[in-house]
Amino acid sequence: MQRHYESLRLREALQRRVDYAKACKELAGLIKSVYASAPKGLQSIMFQDVLEAFRMLPEMDTSQQLSSSNLLLQSLEGVLPKQKRSLATSEYKQAAVAQRRYHKQQLEQNDSVHFPLDILISIFQFLDVHSLAMASLVSRSWNSAAQDDTLWRSHFLLVFENVYIDTLIFRRAGFDICGTCNIRGGNLNNVQTHQQGCWRNAFALALKESEELV
């Protein structure tokens, strides 16, 4: 039995990303089916392979790999002795935390190689509102660029150029505008604000009001 198990070379497969998910599933099946009846020497080898699978987890990045490692963890329930199961569970949790931390760092590093903020803003000037909202979901730097008020000022003046807007909307959006009468969106060309987010807020509020009136 041990010779057959060793011929599977599962530990080597667990160290290869391309084979990791398949090896985890195969190991999980063997844990359920033969671990309890296996000689102690083979049980020790299988347990070490389980630990190896969890130690390799931080290097895995696909949903299939992650679900396979979780499947392996579940296969230990009711099979391994309590002490070994606790040790394996602890190893899995540490590896899962390390995996999340590692890939968060990778995302931040990848994000840092994007275009400078001013270049992104210049590019985003060619996007419509829907595309701008979608671009804000790509990364942190894209989100920062997509929030720029110069972009939302342009969209506001374009969409609401011939629409009368209640000045209350502008005050709620953060503008320092006096009066209570309605003003036409196109008359706001000279309105300036130093508070980031005012134009984006005004666009959202004006759009909501216009939809409620329909």
mmCIF file of the C-alpha atoms, coordinates in Angstrom:
data_MODEL
# 
_entry.id   MODEL 
# 
loop_
_atom_site.group_PDB 
_atom_site.id 
_atom_site.type_symbol 
_atom_site.label_atom_id 
_atom_site.label_alt_id 
_atom_site.label_comp_id 
_atom_site.label_asym_id 
_atom_site.label_entity_id 
_atom_site.label_seq_id 
_atom_site.pdbx_PDB_ins_code 
_atom_site.Cartn_x 
_atom_site.Cartn_y 
_atom_site.Cartn_z 
_atom_site.occupancy 
_atom_site.B_iso_or_equiv 
_atom_site.pdbx_formal_charge 
_atom_site.auth_seq_id 
_atom_site.auth_comp_id 
_atom_site.auth_asym_id 
_atom_site.auth_atom_id 
_atom_site.pdbx_PDB_model_num 
ATOM 1   C CA . MET A 1 1   ? 0.000   0.000  0.000   1.00 0.00 ? 1   MET A CA 1 
ATOM 2   C CA . GLN A 1 2   ? 2.764   2.445  0.933   1.00 0.00 ? 2   GLN A CA 1 
ATOM 3   C CA . ARG A 1 3   ? 4.710   1.676  -2.227  1.00 0.00 ? 3   ARG A CA 1 
ATOM 4   C CA . HIS A 1 4   ? 1.647   2.370  -4.347  1.00 0.00 ? 4   HIS A CA 1 
ATOM 5   C CA . TYR A 1 5   ? 1.006   5.629  -2.506  1.00 0.00 ? 5   TYR A CA 1 
ATOM 6   C CA . GLU A 1 6   ? 4.585   6.797  -2.945  1.00 0.00 ? 6   GLU A CA 1 
ATOM 7   C CA . SER A 1 7   ? 4.385   5.999  -6.662  1.00 0.00 ? 7   SER A CA 1 
ATOM 8   C CA . LEU A 1 8   ? 1.698   8.684  -6.967  1.00 0.00 ? 8   LEU A CA 1 
ATOM 9   C CA . ARG A 1 9   ? 4.294   11.348 -6.097  1.00 0.00 ? 9   ARG A CA 1 
ATOM 10  C CA . LEU A 1 10  ? 1.641   13.592 -4.594  1.00 0.00 ? 10  LEU A CA 1 
ATOM 11  C CA . ARG A 1 11  ? 4.086   15.732 -2.654  1.00 0.00 ? 11  ARG A CA 1 
ATOM 12  C CA . GLU A 1 12  ? 5.917   16.618 -5.851  1.00 0.00 ? 12  GLU A CA 1 
ATOM 13  C CA . ALA A 1 13  ? 2.606   17.375 -7.573  1.00 0.00 ? 13  ALA A CA 1 
ATOM 14  C CA . LEU A 1 14  ? 1.564   19.660 -4.714  1.00 0.00 ? 14  LEU A CA 1 
ATOM 15  C CA . GLN A 1 15  ? 4.652   21.772 -5.345  1.00 0.00 ? 15  GLN A CA 1 
ATOM 16  C CA . ARG A 1 16  ? 3.648   22.421 -8.968  1.00 0.00 ? 16  ARG A CA 1 
ATOM 17  C CA . ARG A 1 17  ? 0.959   25.047 -9.458  1.00 0.00 ? 17  ARG A CA 1 
ATOM 18  C CA . VAL A 1 18  ? -0.431  23.323 -12.516 1.00 0.00 ? 18  VAL A CA 1 
ATOM 19  C CA . ASP A 1 19  ? -0.974  20.068 -10.581 1.00 0.00 ? 19  ASP A CA 1 
ATOM 20  C CA . TYR A 1 20  ? -1.845  21.497 -7.155  1.00 0.00 ? 20  TYR A CA 1 
ATOM 21  C CA . ALA A 1 21  ? -5.640  21.328 -7.385  1.00 0.00 ? 21  ALA A CA 1 
ATOM 22  C CA . LYS A 1 22  ? -5.683  17.807 -8.793  1.00 0.00 ? 22  LYS A CA 1 
ATOM 23  C CA . ALA A 1 23  ? -3.193  16.587 -6.165  1.00 0.00 ? 23  ALA A CA 1 
ATOM 24  C CA . CYS A 1 24  ? -5.255  18.113 -3.334  1.00 0.00 ? 24  CYS A CA 1 
ATOM 25  C CA . LYS A 1 25  ? -8.406  16.367 -4.542  1.00 0.00 ? 25  LYS A CA 1 
ATOM 26  C CA . GLU A 1 26  ? -6.611  13.059 -4.946  1.00 0.00 ? 26  GLU A CA 1 
ATOM 27  C CA . LEU A 1 27  ? -5.064  13.342 -1.493  1.00 0.00 ? 27  LEU A CA 1 
ATOM 28  C CA . ALA A 1 28  ? -8.460  14.235 0.009   1.00 0.00 ? 28  ALA A CA 1 
ATOM 29  C CA . GLY A 1 29  ? -9.971  11.105 -1.531  1.00 0.00 ? 29  GLY A CA 1 
ATOM 30  C CA . LEU A 1 30  ? -7.189  8.911  -0.171  1.00 0.00 ? 30  LEU A CA 1 
ATOM 31  C CA . ILE A 1 31  ? -7.498  10.446 3.290   1.00 0.00 ? 31  ILE A CA 1 
ATOM 32  C CA . LYS A 1 32  ? -11.181 9.506  3.368   1.00 0.00 ? 32  LYS A CA 1 
ATOM 33  C CA . SER A 1 33  ? -10.810 6.046  1.890   1.00 0.00 ? 33  SER A CA 1 
ATOM 34  C CA . VAL A 1 34  ? -7.557  4.527  3.151   1.00 0.00 ? 34  VAL A CA 1 
ATOM 35  C CA . TYR A 1 35  ? -6.060  6.655  5.936   1.00 0.00 ? 35  TYR A CA 1 
ATOM 36  C CA . ALA A 1 36  ? -7.883  4.881  8.790   1.00 0.00 ? 36  ALA A CA 1 
ATOM 37  C CA . SER A 1 37  ? -6.753  1.412  7.634   1.00 0.00 ? 37  SER A CA 1 
ATOM 38  C CA . ALA A 1 38  ? -3.261  2.415  6.482   1.00 0.00 ? 38  ALA A CA 1 
ATOM 39  C CA . PRO A 1 39  ? -0.094  1.407  8.431   1.00 0.00 ? 39  PRO A CA 1 
ATOM 40  C CA . LYS A 1 40  ? 1.228   4.054  10.789  1.00 0.00 ? 40  LYS A CA 1 
ATOM 41  C CA . GLY A 1 41  ? 4.185   4.728  8.502   1.00 0.00 ? 41  GLY A CA 1 
ATOM 42  C CA . LEU A 1 42  ? 1.890   5.527  5.591   1.00 0.00 ? 42  LEU A CA 1 
ATOM 43  C CA . GLN A 1 43  ? -0.377  7.590  7.814   1.00 0.00 ? 43  GLN A CA 1 
ATOM 44  C CA . SER A 1 44  ? 2.639   9.687  8.756   1.00 0.00 ? 44  SER A CA 1 
ATOM 45  C CA . ILE A 1 45  ? 3.572   10.206 5.095   1.00 0.00 ? 45  ILE A CA 1 
ATOM 46  C CA . MET A 1 46  ? 0.007   11.167 4.171   1.00 0.00 ? 46  MET A CA 1 
ATOM 47  C CA . PHE A 1 47  ? -0.196  13.610 7.051   1.00 0.00 ? 47  PHE A CA 1 
ATOM 48  C CA . GLN A 1 48  ? 3.065   15.259 6.003   1.00 0.00 ? 48  GLN A CA 1 
ATOM 49  C CA . ASP A 1 49  ? 1.651   15.601 2.488   1.00 0.00 ? 49  ASP A CA 1 
ATOM 50  C CA . VAL A 1 50  ? -1.407  17.329 3.936   1.00 0.00 ? 50  VAL A CA 1 
ATOM 51  C CA . LEU A 1 51  ? 0.819   19.825 5.739   1.00 0.00 ? 51  LEU A CA 1 
ATOM 52  C CA . GLU A 1 52  ? 2.834   20.337 2.560   1.00 0.00 ? 52  GLU A CA 1 
ATOM 53  C CA . ALA A 1 53  ? -0.354  21.116 0.643   1.00 0.00 ? 53  ALA A CA 1 
ATOM 54  C CA . PHE A 1 54  ? -1.296  23.817 3.146   1.00 0.00 ? 54  PHE A CA 1 
ATOM 55  C CA . ARG A 1 55  ? 2.238   25.247 3.214   1.00 0.00 ? 55  ARG A CA 1 
ATOM 56  C CA . MET A 1 56  ? 2.080   25.666 -0.566  1.00 0.00 ? 56  MET A CA 1 
ATOM 57  C CA . LEU A 1 57  ? -1.267  27.473 -0.399  1.00 0.00 ? 57  LEU A CA 1 
ATOM 58  C CA . PRO A 1 58  ? 0.141   31.048 -0.266  1.00 0.00 ? 58  PRO A CA 1 
ATOM 59  C CA . GLU A 1 59  ? 1.597   30.538 -3.741  1.00 0.00 ? 59  GLU A CA 1 
ATOM 60  C CA . MET A 1 60  ? -1.737  29.522 -5.248  1.00 0.00 ? 60  MET A CA 1 
ATOM 61  C CA . ASP A 1 61  ? -4.031  32.115 -6.803  1.00 0.00 ? 61  ASP A CA 1 
ATOM 62  C CA . THR A 1 62  ? -6.900  30.441 -8.646  1.00 0.00 ? 62  THR A CA 1 
ATOM 63  C CA . SER A 1 63  ? -10.326 29.682 -7.203  1.00 0.00 ? 63  SER A CA 1 
ATOM 64  C CA . GLN A 1 64  ? -9.908  26.025 -8.174  1.00 0.00 ? 64  GLN A CA 1 
ATOM 65  C CA . GLN A 1 65  ? -6.699  25.745 -6.157  1.00 0.00 ? 65  GLN A CA 1 
ATOM 66  C CA . LEU A 1 66  ? -8.253  27.444 -3.133  1.00 0.00 ? 66  LEU A CA 1 
ATOM 67  C CA . SER A 1 67  ? -11.382 25.299 -3.192  1.00 0.00 ? 67  SER A CA 1 
ATOM 68  C CA . SER A 1 68  ? -9.271  22.150 -3.551  1.00 0.00 ? 68  SER A CA 1 
ATOM 69  C CA . SER A 1 69  ? -7.218  23.012 -0.473  1.00 0.00 ? 69  SER A CA 1 
ATOM 70  C CA . ASN A 1 70  ? -10.431 23.639 1.453   1.00 0.00 ? 70  ASN A CA 1 
ATOM 71  C CA . LEU A 1 71  ? -11.780 20.285 0.268   1.00 0.00 ? 71  LEU A CA 1 
ATOM 72  C CA . LEU A 1 72  ? -8.623  18.661 1.605   1.00 0.00 ? 72  LEU A CA 1 
ATOM 73  C CA . LEU A 1 73  ? -9.151  20.328 4.975   1.00 0.00 ? 73  LEU A CA 1 
ATOM 74  C CA . GLN A 1 74  ? -12.730 19.053 5.123   1.00 0.00 ? 74  GLN A CA 1 
ATOM 75  C CA . SER A 1 75  ? -11.581 15.495 4.358   1.00 0.00 ? 75  SER A CA 1 
ATOM 76  C CA . LEU A 1 76  ? -9.670  15.437 7.644   1.00 0.00 ? 76  LEU A CA 1 
ATOM 77  C CA . GLU A 1 77  ? -12.844 15.758 9.717   1.00 0.00 ? 77  GLU A CA 1 
ATOM 78  C CA . GLY A 1 78  ? -13.645 12.515 11.492  1.00 0.00 ? 78  GLY A CA 1 
ATOM 79  C CA . VAL A 1 79  ? -10.572 10.759 10.063  1.00 0.00 ? 79  VAL A CA 1 
ATOM 80  C CA . LEU A 1 80  ? -7.454  12.227 11.656  1.00 0.00 ? 80  LEU A CA 1 
ATOM 81  C CA . PRO A 1 81  ? -6.886  12.141 15.425  1.00 0.00 ? 81  PRO A CA 1 
ATOM 82  C CA . LYS A 1 82  ? -7.843  15.377 17.167  1.00 0.00 ? 82  LYS A CA 1 
ATOM 83  C CA . GLN A 1 83  ? -4.260  16.521 17.736  1.00 0.00 ? 83  GLN A CA 1 
ATOM 84  C CA . LYS A 1 84  ? -3.211  16.027 14.118  1.00 0.00 ? 84  LYS A CA 1 
ATOM 85  C CA . ARG A 1 85  ? -6.422  17.592 12.850  1.00 0.00 ? 85  ARG A CA 1 
ATOM 86  C CA . SER A 1 86  ? -5.848  20.657 15.028  1.00 0.00 ? 86  SER A CA 1 
ATOM 87  C CA . LEU A 1 87  ? -2.276  20.958 13.767  1.00 0.00 ? 87  LEU A CA 1 
ATOM 88  C CA . ALA A 1 88  ? -3.421  20.694 10.139  1.00 0.00 ? 88  ALA A CA 1 
ATOM 89  C CA . THR A 1 89  ? -6.218  23.209 10.684  1.00 0.00 ? 89  THR A CA 1 
ATOM 90  C CA . SER A 1 90  ? -3.791  25.670 12.261  1.00 0.00 ? 90  SER A CA 1 
ATOM 91  C CA . GLU A 1 91  ? -1.413  25.235 9.318   1.00 0.00 ? 91  GLU A CA 1 
ATOM 92  C CA . TYR A 1 92  ? -4.253  25.850 6.883   1.00 0.00 ? 92  TYR A CA 1 
ATOM 93  C CA . LYS A 1 93  ? -5.422  29.024 8.639   1.00 0.00 ? 93  LYS A CA 1 
ATOM 94  C CA . GLN A 1 94  ? -1.907  30.469 8.752   1.00 0.00 ? 94  GLN A CA 1 
ATOM 95  C CA . ALA A 1 95  ? -1.413  29.646 5.077   1.00 0.00 ? 95  ALA A CA 1 
ATOM 96  C CA . ALA A 1 96  ? -4.773  31.199 4.138   1.00 0.00 ? 96  ALA A CA 1 
ATOM 97  C CA . VAL A 1 97  ? -3.841  34.452 5.921   1.00 0.00 ? 97  VAL A CA 1 
ATOM 98  C CA . ALA A 1 98  ? -0.435  34.470 4.231   1.00 0.00 ? 98  ALA A CA 1 
ATOM 99  C CA . GLN A 1 99  ? -2.083  33.810 0.878   1.00 0.00 ? 99  GLN A CA 1 
ATOM 100 C CA . ARG A 1 100 ? -4.455  36.780 1.238   1.00 0.00 ? 100 ARG A CA 1 
ATOM 101 C CA . ARG A 1 101 ? -1.631  39.041 2.420   1.00 0.00 ? 101 ARG A CA 1 
ATOM 102 C CA . TYR A 1 102 ? 0.650   37.992 -0.440  1.00 0.00 ? 102 TYR A CA 1 
ATOM 103 C CA . HIS A 1 103 ? -1.936  38.576 -3.144  1.00 0.00 ? 103 HIS A CA 1 
ATOM 104 C CA . LYS A 1 104 ? -2.956  41.907 -1.631  1.00 0.00 ? 104 LYS A CA 1 
ATOM 105 C CA . GLN A 1 105 ? 0.674   43.010 -1.922  1.00 0.00 ? 105 GLN A CA 1 
ATOM 106 C CA . GLN A 1 106 ? 0.752   41.743 -5.504  1.00 0.00 ? 106 GLN A CA 1 
ATOM 107 C CA . LEU A 1 107 ? -2.330  43.781 -6.375  1.00 0.00 ? 107 LEU A CA 1 
ATOM 108 C CA . GLU A 1 108 ? -0.834  46.887 -4.795  1.00 0.00 ? 108 GLU A CA 1 
ATOM 109 C CA . GLN A 1 109 ? 2.428   46.394 -6.693  1.00 0.00 ? 109 GLN A CA 1 
ATOM 110 C CA . ASN A 1 110 ? 0.570   45.885 -9.955  1.00 0.00 ? 110 ASN A CA 1 
ATOM 111 C CA . ASP A 1 111 ? -1.510  48.953 -9.243  1.00 0.00 ? 111 ASP A CA 1 
ATOM 112 C CA . SER A 1 112 ? 1.616   51.051 -8.749  1.00 0.00 ? 112 SER A CA 1 
ATOM 113 C CA . VAL A 1 113 ? 2.784   50.481 -12.331 1.00 0.00 ? 113 VAL A CA 1 
ATOM 114 C CA . HIS A 1 114 ? -0.310  52.103 -13.822 1.00 0.00 ? 114 HIS A CA 1 
ATOM 115 C CA . PHE A 1 115 ? -0.208  55.514 -15.483 1.00 0.00 ? 115 PHE A CA 1 
ATOM 116 C CA . PRO A 1 116 ? 0.341   58.630 -13.355 1.00 0.00 ? 116 PRO A CA 1 
ATOM 117 C CA . LEU A 1 117 ? -2.858  60.198 -12.047 1.00 0.00 ? 117 LEU A CA 1 
ATOM 118 C CA . ASP A 1 118 ? -2.792  63.197 -14.390 1.00 0.00 ? 118 ASP A CA 1 
ATOM 119 C CA . ILE A 1 119 ? -2.370  60.934 -17.419 1.00 0.00 ? 119 ILE A CA 1 
ATOM 120 C CA . LEU A 1 120 ? -5.287  58.749 -16.315 1.00 0.00 ? 120 LEU A CA 1 
ATOM 121 C CA . ILE A 1 121 ? -7.496  61.812 -15.849 1.00 0.00 ? 121 ILE A CA 1 
ATOM 122 C CA . SER A 1 122 ? -6.611  62.988 -19.350 1.00 0.00 ? 122 SER A CA 1 
ATOM 123 C CA . ILE A 1 123 ? -7.533  59.576 -20.767 1.00 0.00 ? 123 ILE A CA 1 
ATOM 124 C CA . PHE A 1 124 ? -10.761 59.390 -18.758 1.00 0.00 ? 124 PHE A CA 1 
ATOM 125 C CA . GLN A 1 125 ? -11.952 62.656 -20.307 1.00 0.00 ? 125 GLN A CA 1 
ATOM 126 C CA . PHE A 1 126 ? -12.942 60.590 -23.345 1.00 0.00 ? 126 PHE A CA 1 
ATOM 127 C CA . LEU A 1 127 ? -15.188 58.241 -21.342 1.00 0.00 ? 127 LEU A CA 1 
ATOM 128 C CA . ASP A 1 128 ? -18.926 58.523 -20.876 1.00 0.00 ? 128 ASP A CA 1 
ATOM 129 C CA . VAL A 1 129 ? -20.444 58.356 -17.395 1.00 0.00 ? 129 VAL A CA 1 
ATOM 130 C CA . HIS A 1 130 ? -21.080 54.609 -17.480 1.00 0.00 ? 130 HIS A CA 1 
ATOM 131 C CA . SER A 1 131 ? -17.555 53.836 -18.699 1.00 0.00 ? 131 SER A CA 1 
ATOM 132 C CA . LEU A 1 132 ? -16.104 56.172 -16.076 1.00 0.00 ? 132 LEU A CA 1 
ATOM 133 C CA . ALA A 1 133 ? -17.970 54.333 -13.335 1.00 0.00 ? 133 ALA A CA 1 
ATOM 134 C CA . MET A 1 134 ? -16.718 50.985 -14.655 1.00 0.00 ? 134 MET A CA 1 
ATOM 135 C CA . ALA A 1 135 ? -13.132 52.268 -14.844 1.00 0.00 ? 135 ALA A CA 1 
ATOM 136 C CA . SER A 1 136 ? -13.282 53.252 -11.169 1.00 0.00 ? 136 SER A CA 1 
ATOM 137 C CA . LEU A 1 137 ? -13.621 49.557 -10.275 1.00 0.00 ? 137 LEU A CA 1 
ATOM 138 C CA . VAL A 1 138 ? -10.383 48.450 -11.964 1.00 0.00 ? 138 VAL A CA 1 
ATOM 139 C CA . SER A 1 139 ? -7.842  49.520 -9.331  1.00 0.00 ? 139 SER A CA 1 
ATOM 140 C CA . ARG A 1 140 ? -7.090  52.089 -6.656  1.00 0.00 ? 140 ARG A CA 1 
ATOM 141 C CA . SER A 1 141 ? -5.280  54.447 -9.018  1.00 0.00 ? 141 SER A CA 1 
ATOM 142 C CA . TRP A 1 142 ? -8.085  54.228 -11.579 1.00 0.00 ? 142 TRP A CA 1 
ATOM 143 C CA . ASN A 1 143 ? -10.638 54.847 -8.856  1.00 0.00 ? 143 ASN A CA 1 
ATOM 144 C CA . SER A 1 144 ? -8.765  57.961 -7.706  1.00 0.00 ? 144 SER A CA 1 
ATOM 145 C CA . ALA A 1 145 ? -8.599  59.280 -11.251 1.00 0.00 ? 145 ALA A CA 1 
ATOM 146 C CA . ALA A 1 146 ? -12.270 58.537 -11.897 1.00 0.00 ? 146 ALA A CA 1 
ATOM 147 C CA . GLN A 1 147 ? -13.283 60.596 -8.840  1.00 0.00 ? 147 GLN A CA 1 
ATOM 148 C CA . ASP A 1 148 ? -11.602 63.735 -10.178 1.00 0.00 ? 148 ASP A CA 1 
ATOM 149 C CA . ASP A 1 149 ? -14.066 66.608 -10.173 1.00 0.00 ? 149 ASP A CA 1 
ATOM 150 C CA . THR A 1 150 ? -12.909 68.075 -13.475 1.00 0.00 ? 150 THR A CA 1 
ATOM 151 C CA . LEU A 1 151 ? -14.300 64.984 -15.174 1.00 0.00 ? 151 LEU A CA 1 
ATOM 152 C CA . TRP A 1 152 ? -17.633 65.177 -13.370 1.00 0.00 ? 152 TRP A CA 1 
ATOM 153 C CA . ARG A 1 153 ? -17.891 68.931 -14.000 1.00 0.00 ? 153 ARG A CA 1 
ATOM 154 C CA . SER A 1 154 ? -17.633 68.260 -17.725 1.00 0.00 ? 154 SER A CA 1 
ATOM 155 C CA . HIS A 1 155 ? -20.274 65.537 -17.553 1.00 0.00 ? 155 HIS A CA 1 
ATOM 156 C CA . PHE A 1 156 ? -22.595 67.734 -15.478 1.00 0.00 ? 156 PHE A CA 1 
ATOM 157 C CA . LEU A 1 157 ? -22.390 70.673 -17.852 1.00 0.00 ? 157 LEU A CA 1 
ATOM 158 C CA . LEU A 1 158 ? -22.940 68.372 -20.824 1.00 0.00 ? 158 LEU A CA 1 
ATOM 159 C CA . VAL A 1 159 ? -25.884 66.380 -19.452 1.00 0.00 ? 159 VAL A CA 1 
ATOM 160 C CA . PHE A 1 160 ? -27.690 69.197 -17.632 1.00 0.00 ? 160 PHE A CA 1 
ATOM 161 C CA . GLU A 1 161 ? -26.813 72.089 -19.936 1.00 0.00 ? 161 GLU A CA 1 
ATOM 162 C CA . ASN A 1 162 ? -30.459 72.898 -20.728 1.00 0.00 ? 162 ASN A CA 1 
ATOM 163 C CA . VAL A 1 163 ? -31.971 71.691 -17.458 1.00 0.00 ? 163 VAL A CA 1 
ATOM 164 C CA . TYR A 1 164 ? -33.031 73.931 -14.585 1.00 0.00 ? 164 TYR A CA 1 
ATOM 165 C CA . ILE A 1 165 ? -31.579 72.615 -11.322 1.00 0.00 ? 165 ILE A CA 1 
ATOM 166 C CA . ASP A 1 166 ? -32.752 73.537 -7.834  1.00 0.00 ? 166 ASP A CA 1 
ATOM 167 C CA . THR A 1 167 ? -29.934 75.402 -6.055  1.00 0.00 ? 167 THR A CA 1 
ATOM 168 C CA . LEU A 1 168 ? -30.646 73.219 -3.010  1.00 0.00 ? 168 LEU A CA 1 
ATOM 169 C CA . ILE A 1 169 ? -28.989 70.380 -4.926  1.00 0.00 ? 169 ILE A CA 1 
ATOM 170 C CA . PHE A 1 170 ? -25.778 72.376 -5.277  1.00 0.00 ? 170 PHE A CA 1 
ATOM 171 C CA . ARG A 1 171 ? -25.735 73.306 -1.610  1.00 0.00 ? 171 ARG A CA 1 
ATOM 172 C CA . ARG A 1 172 ? -26.293 69.666 -0.665  1.00 0.00 ? 172 ARG A CA 1 
ATOM 173 C CA . ALA A 1 173 ? -23.450 68.715 -2.998  1.00 0.00 ? 173 ALA A CA 1 
ATOM 174 C CA . GLY A 1 174 ? -21.059 71.074 -1.194  1.00 0.00 ? 174 GLY A CA 1 
ATOM 175 C CA . PHE A 1 175 ? -21.209 74.254 -3.288  1.00 0.00 ? 175 PHE A CA 1 
ATOM 176 C CA . ASP A 1 176 ? -21.378 77.700 -1.687  1.00 0.00 ? 176 ASP A CA 1 
ATOM 177 C CA . ILE A 1 177 ? -24.352 78.953 -3.693  1.00 0.00 ? 177 ILE A CA 1 
ATOM 178 C CA . CYS A 1 178 ? -26.878 81.410 -2.322  1.00 0.00 ? 178 CYS A CA 1 
ATOM 179 C CA . GLY A 1 179 ? -30.497 81.786 -3.308  1.00 0.00 ? 179 GLY A CA 1 
ATOM 180 C CA . THR A 1 180 ? -33.421 79.457 -3.666  1.00 0.00 ? 180 THR A CA 1 
ATOM 181 C CA . CYS A 1 181 ? -34.361 79.799 -7.343  1.00 0.00 ? 181 CYS A CA 1 
ATOM 182 C CA . ASN A 1 182 ? -33.621 77.236 -10.007 1.00 0.00 ? 182 ASN A CA 1 
ATOM 183 C CA . ILE A 1 183 ? -30.657 77.821 -12.315 1.00 0.00 ? 183 ILE A CA 1 
ATOM 184 C CA . ARG A 1 184 ? -29.869 76.354 -15.687 1.00 0.00 ? 184 ARG A CA 1 
ATOM 185 C CA . GLY A 1 185 ? -27.023 73.842 -15.710 1.00 0.00 ? 185 GLY A CA 1 
ATOM 186 C CA . GLY A 1 186 ? -25.333 75.643 -18.574 1.00 0.00 ? 186 GLY A CA 1 
ATOM 187 C CA . ASN A 1 187 ? -25.011 78.803 -16.465 1.00 0.00 ? 187 ASN A CA 1 
ATOM 188 C CA . LEU A 1 188 ? -22.570 77.102 -14.112 1.00 0.00 ? 188 LEU A CA 1 
ATOM 189 C CA . ASN A 1 189 ? -19.518 77.392 -16.344 1.00 0.00 ? 189 ASN A CA 1 
ATOM 190 C CA . ASN A 1 190 ? -17.876 79.923 -14.069 1.00 0.00 ? 190 ASN A CA 1 
ATOM 191 C CA . VAL A 1 191 ? -18.774 78.220 -10.796 1.00 0.00 ? 191 VAL A CA 1 
ATOM 192 C CA . GLN A 1 192 ? -15.654 77.056 -8.999  1.00 0.00 ? 192 GLN A CA 1 
ATOM 193 C CA . THR A 1 193 ? -15.199 74.901 -5.930  1.00 0.00 ? 193 THR A CA 1 
ATOM 194 C CA . HIS A 1 194 ? -12.137 73.809 -3.998  1.00 0.00 ? 194 HIS A CA 1 
ATOM 195 C CA . GLN A 1 195 ? -13.907 70.921 -2.319  1.00 0.00 ? 195 GLN A CA 1 
ATOM 196 C CA . GLN A 1 196 ? -13.238 67.610 -4.048  1.00 0.00 ? 196 GLN A CA 1 
ATOM 197 C CA . GLY A 1 197 ? -16.352 65.636 -4.882  1.00 0.00 ? 197 GLY A CA 1 
ATOM 198 C CA . CYS A 1 198 ? -18.811 68.518 -5.301  1.00 0.00 ? 198 CYS A CA 1 
ATOM 199 C CA . TRP A 1 199 ? -19.395 68.049 -9.007  1.00 0.00 ? 199 TRP A CA 1 
ATOM 200 C CA . ARG A 1 200 ? -19.686 64.291 -8.690  1.00 0.00 ? 200 ARG A CA 1 
ATOM 201 C CA . ASN A 1 201 ? -22.193 64.736 -5.849  1.00 0.00 ? 201 ASN A CA 1 
ATOM 202 C CA . ALA A 1 202 ? -24.145 67.320 -7.825  1.00 0.00 ? 202 ALA A CA 1 
ATOM 203 C CA . PHE A 1 203 ? -24.296 65.028 -10.846 1.00 0.00 ? 203 PHE A CA 1 
ATOM 204 C CA . ALA A 1 204 ? -25.637 62.143 -8.742  1.00 0.00 ? 204 ALA A CA 1 
ATOM 205 C CA . LEU A 1 205 ? -28.238 64.337 -6.999  1.00 0.00 ? 205 LEU A CA 1 
ATOM 206 C CA . ALA A 1 206 ? -29.394 66.027 -10.206 1.00 0.00 ? 206 ALA A CA 1 
ATOM 207 C CA . LEU A 1 207 ? -29.645 62.702 -12.003 1.00 0.00 ? 207 LEU A CA 1 
ATOM 208 C CA . LYS A 1 208 ? -31.685 61.214 -9.164  1.00 0.00 ? 208 LYS A CA 1 
ATOM 209 C CA . GLU A 1 209 ? -34.085 64.178 -9.185  1.00 0.00 ? 209 GLU A CA 1 
ATOM 210 C CA . SER A 1 210 ? -34.522 64.045 -12.948 1.00 0.00 ? 210 SER A CA 1 
ATOM 211 C CA . GLU A 1 211 ? -35.316 60.313 -12.782 1.00 0.00 ? 211 GLU A CA 1 
ATOM 212 C CA . GLU A 1 212 ? -37.912 60.891 -10.052 1.00 0.00 ? 212 GLU A CA 1 
ATOM 213 C CA . LEU A 1 213 ? -39.633 63.504 -12.205 1.00 0.00 ? 213 LEU A CA 1 
ATOM 214 C CA . VAL A 1 214 ? -39.982 61.116 -15.139 1.00 0.00 ? 214 VAL A CA 1 
# 
